[in-house]
Amino acid sequence: MKEQTINQLTFTRRQEIHYLAMVSLFWFAQYVYIPYQTTFLTASGASSAFTGMVVGAYGISQMVLRFPIGLCADSVGRHKYFIMAGAIASGTASVFRVFWCNGTGFLVANFFSGLASAMWISYMVFYTNHFSAGDQQAATSRIVLFNNFGMLLGFLCSTICYHRIGMAGICMLSMIAGLMAFLLSIGIKETDVKPGIHKTRELLSVCNIRRLWLFSFIALIQQGIQLTTAMSFTNQILKELGASDGIVGISSVIYMISSVGFAAFASSGTCSRKGPRFWIPLVFAVVAFYCILVPAAGSIPVLLLLQILPGMSTGILFSFATSEAMRGIPAGCKSTAMGMYQAVYALGMTTFPIFTGSLAARAGIQSGYLLLAGIACLGGIGAVVYYKKVAANHGLGS
C-alpha cells in the first residue's frame, strides 16, 4: 500500500501494518468465543429467550454509548484514547466469562464487549482519515477486511482449541488478545490534531442528513440478521441436527472465510465499478434466500454450504452501507456521524436476537428466520427506491 496523506495525516506502510494488526487482535478478542456461545449457554440450561437476551446485550452498550462517544471524539479531536479504552474493555469482558462462566456471567460480559465495540467509531475514523475522498470506499472495505480477519482467526482458534481447553480457556485467549491490542494501541502515533472546534449544535446537525439515516437502517438490518443467524441461531440449528462442537466451529469458520473473501472483493475495482446501487439490493436478496433455506435445510452439509452466503452480507453489504453513510460528511463531524450510524445498527444487534429468540421459543425457529427474510426483502426494496429517486432527482437525499 502506498503512503497516503489527507489533512496532514500520514500512514507509512509500517504504521498501517501496526494499526491493522491491532484491529485484528481487537476483533479476535471480541469474537473468539462466539462460535460456541449459543451452544454453551443452551448446554448450561439457558432458554432460547435468555440466549437471545445474552446475544442482544452486546448491542445494548453500543446502542447507548456510540453516539455520545462519537460526539465526544469530535469535540476533543482525538481518537487514540478511545482506541486504547476499546482494546482494554475487550479483554476485561472475558475476565467475567472466565471467572463467572455461566449465563449470568456472559450477560454481564456482553455489556462490556458492547462498550469495547462502541469505541470502533474511533478505530474506523482514525484509519479512514488517512485516505482521500476517492479512496474512502477502498479504505472502509480494507479495515472491514481486517476486522473480519481477526474474527476468522478467533473462529479458527476456537474450533481447534475448544475441546482441549473448554470455554474458560477460549475466553482466556480473548483476555490475552485484548491485552496485546491494548499494548499495540499505546504505540499509535496521533499527530498534533487540534481539538475539535465545532459546537455541539453543529455536530448534532448531522442528524438531519437523510442519507445517513437511510444507510444506518440498512446497516441495522444487515447487522441484526447477521448476528442473529450466522453467528448465533444457525449454530443452534446445527446442534439440533446432531452436529458436533467441531462442526459448529467449522460452520463459523466457513462464514468468516467467506466474509474475509467478500470484504477483499468489496475493496477491489471490480466490485466498485458496479457500485452500491447494484450490490446492496442483490446482497439483501441473498440474505433473504439464506434465511428461508437455513431452517428448512435439514442437512448438516447443506447448512455448512449455506454459511457462505451471509459472508456476502458482512463483506460487501456492510462495507458499502458504511461508505455510503459517511459520503459527504464533513471531516470535523465524522465521528459524530459514525457514532449515530453505529448506534442505529446496534439497535438491530440488540433487538433482532432478542425478538427472534422469543419468537423461536413460541412458534419455532423457522418462524423467526422467515420474519428475518421478510425484513431483508424490505431493506432491498428500500435501497432500490432510494437509488431510483437519486437517479431521477440528480442526488436528492444526499
N, C-alpha and C positions, 0 to 999 in steps of 0.2 A: 504494500500500500504506500502510495506517495505521501509525503508530508504535505499537509494542507493547512491553510490559515483562514480564519474568519474572526472579525472583531479582535484582532491582535492575539488570538489564542492559537497555539501551535501544538501539534502532535508529532513527535518523532516516531519512527517505527517502533523503537524500543518502548517508549511510553505507551503507545497504543497496545502493544502486546501485553505489557504490565497491566493495563487497565482491563482489557478483555479477559485476562486470566482471573483477575479479581471478580469480574462479573460471573464467570463460570463457577468459581468456588462459592460465591454467594448463593447462586441458584442450586448448586449441589446441596448446600446446607439446607435450603428451603424444601427440597423435594426428594431427598434420598429415601425417606421413609414412606413416601406417598403410595408406591405400588401395593404395599401391604397394610396401609392404614385402615381401609374399609374392612378387609377380611380379618384383620387383627381385632378390630372393635366388635365385629359380628361374632367371632370366636369367643370373645370375652363376655358375650351375652347382651351386647347393646342392640337395641331395636333399630330398624331401618330409619325411623323418625329421629332417634337420638344420633345415629351416624350422620344423617343429613345435617343435624344441628352442628356437629363437630366440624364437618367439612365446611359448612356455611360460616362458622365462627371465624375462619380465616379471612373472609371478606368483610366482616363487621368492622374490625380495626381499620382496614383500608378505607372503607366507606366513610368512616367518621374522620379519619386523620389526613387523608390525602389532599383534600382541598386546602385546609389550614397550613399543611406543610408546604405546599406549592406557593401559597401566598407569602409565607414566611421566607422561603428561599429567594423569591423575587425581591422581597423587602430588604434582605441583608446582602443580596448579590453574590452569595457564595453557596457552594454545594458540598465541599469536602466533608464538613462535619456531619451533614445529613447522610452522606455515603458511609462514613465511619459508624454512625449510630445504627444504620440498617444492617451492617455486617455483624456488629456485636449482638444485636437483637436476634438475628437468625440463629446464632449459636446458643443464646440464652434460652430460646424457646425449647430447644431439645434437652436442656437441663431438666425441665419439667417432665419431658417424656421419659427420660432415663430414671429419674427418682420417684416418679408418680405414674408408673406405666400401666394406666387403665383409662377408661373412657373419660373420667373427670380430668385427669392429667392432660390428656390430649386436647380436651376442650379448652383448658386454660392455655396450653402451649400454642394452640392455633391463633389465639388472640395476639400473642407475642410475634408469631410468624407473620400475622397480618400487619403488625406495627413495622416489622422489618420490610415487608413488601411495599408499605406506604412510602418508604424512602426511595423506591425505584424511580420516582419522579426525578430526583437529582441525578441518579445514575444515567438516565436517558438524556436529560437536558444537558448535563455536563459533556457527555460524549458528542451529541449531535451539534452542539455549539461550535465544534471544531471543524465543521464542514459547511460548504457554501450552500445556498438555497437549492441549486440544481442537484446537489448530492444528498439532499435530506432523505429521499426515499431509500437510496442505497445504504446510507448510514444507519437509518432506522432498521432496515432489514438485517444489517450486519450485527447490530447489538442484540436484536431478537434471536439471530442465529446463535450467538454465544450464550445467550440466556437459555435457549433450548439445548445447547451442547452441554451446559452444566447439569441440566435436568437429566439428559441422556446418560451422562457419566454416573449420576446418582442412581438411576434406574438399573444400569448395568451392575453397579456395585451391590445394590440391594439384592438383585436377582442371584448373584454369585454367592453373597455372604449371609443371606437371611437364615438359611438352615444351619449355618455354622455358629452364628453369633446372636441370632434372635433379634427381636425388635429393639431391646435395650442397647445391644451392640450397634445396630444400624443408627440409632439416634446418637450414640457416642460419636460416630463418624460425622454426623451432622454438626455436633458441637465443635469438633476439630476443624472442619471446613469453614465454619463461621469465624473461628479464631484466625485462621490463615487469611481469610478475606479481610478481616479487620487489620491484620499486620500489613497486608499489601496496601490497604487504603491509606495508611499513615504516609506511605511514600508517594501519594498522588501530588503532582505539582500543580497547584492552582495559582495562576498568575494574579497580580495585584489588581483584581477586579474591584471597581469602585462599588460601594454599597448602592443598592437599588435606589433610584431617585423617584420612582413612581409612588404616588399616594395610593392608599388602599382603594379609594373610589376609582382611580384609573385602572388599577389591577382588576377590580371586580367587573370592569366594563367588558371583559372577555366573555362574561356570562351572557351577553347579548348577541353573541355570534351564533347564528342558526346552524351554520355548517359544523361548528364544534359540537353542538348538541346532537345533531344527526349522527355523526360518526361515533360519538360517545355511546349512543344507544345501539349502534351496530356492534361496537365492541362489547357492550353489556350482554347482548345476545350470544356473541361468539364465546366470550369467556365463561358465561354461565353454563352454556351447553357443554363446552369442553371439560370444565371442572366436574360437572355432574356425571357425565357419561364416561369418556375415555379414561379419566383419572380416578373415577370412583365406582359407580354402579355397574359399569361393564365388567369390572373385575369381580364384583359380587355375582353377576350372572355366570361368569366362567366357573366360579367356585360351586355354584348350584348345579352346573353341568358335570361336576366331578373333576375339575382341573386341579392340579397340584399347585402348591405355592410357587414352584419353579415356572410353571406355565403362566401363572398370573404375572410373574416378573417378566417373562418373555413378551407377554402381551403389552406391557407398559414400554418395554424396550422397542418393540416394533413401532408403537405410536411415536416415541421420541425420535427414533431414526428418521421416520417419515417427516416429523416436524423440522428436524435439522435440515434434511434434504430440501424440503419445500421453502424453508427460510433462505437457504442459499440460492435457490431458484428465484425467489422474490427479489433478491438483491442484484439479479442479472439484468442485462439489457433486454434479453429475450422476453422476460416477464414484463418489464417496464413498458415495452412497446405496446402491449395490449392495454395496459393501464387498469386502474381500479374500476372503471365503468364496465369492463368485461369480467374481471376476476371476482369482484365482490358478489354479484348475483350468482355466478357459476358456483362458487365455493359454498354459498348458502344452500344451493340446491343439493350439492354433495353431502353437506351436513344433514339435511332433512332425509336424504336417502339412507345415510348411516343410521339415524335414529329409528327409522322404520324397520331396517333389516336386523339390527342387533338383537332385540328381544324375540324376534321370530326365527333366528338362525338355527338354534337347537343343536349346534355343532361347534366343538372347540376349534378345529382347524379353520372353519369359516369365520368365526369371531376373530381369530388371530389375523386373518387376511383383512377383515374389515377395519382393523385398527390402523391401517394405512390411511384411511380416508380422513379422520379428524386431524391428521398431520397437515393436510392442506389448509384446514381452518386456522391452525396455530401459525403455520409458516407463511401463508400467503394472505389470508383474510385479515388477521390481526396486524400484520405489517402494514398493509395498505390502509386499514382503518386508522392506525396511529399517524401515519404520514399525512393522510388526508385531513384528519382533525387538526393537526398542527400547521397545515399550509396557510401561509399568510399571517400567522400570529406574530406580532412584534417581539423582537428579541427580549426586551425587558419584561414581557408578560408571559413568557413561555412556560415557566414553572407553575404559574397560577393556572394557565390553560391546561397544562398537563395534569395538574392536581385535580381539576374539575373532571377532565376526561377519565382519569383513573378512578376517581371516586364514584363516577356513574357506573363504570363497568364492574366495580367492586360490589355494587348493589346486586348485579346479576350473579356474581360469585357467591353472594350471601343467600339470596332468596331462592335461586334455582335449585340448589341441592336440598334445602330445607323443604321446599314445596314438593319436589319430586319424591323425596323420601316419605313424606306424609301421604302423598297420593299412592305411592307404591304399597305402603302399609295397608291402605284401604281398598284399592282397586287393582293392585298388581303392577309390576314393574313395566309391563307393556303399555299401560295407560300413560304412565309418566313419560316414556320415550316418545309416544305418539304426540303428546302435547308439545314436547320439545321440537319435534319435527315440524309441527304447525307454526311454532314461533320462528323457526329458521326460515320457513317459507315467507312469513310476514317480513322478516328482515331483508330477504332478497327482493321482495316486491317493493319495499320502501326505497332500496337503493336504485332500482330501475326507474321508479317515479322521479326520484331526485335528479338523476343524470339526464333524464328526458327534459326536465324543467330547465336544467343548466344549459343544455343544448338549444332549447327553444328561446331562452331569455338571455343568452350570452353571459352566463355566470351568475344568475340570480341565486342568492343564498350564500355566496362565498364571503 
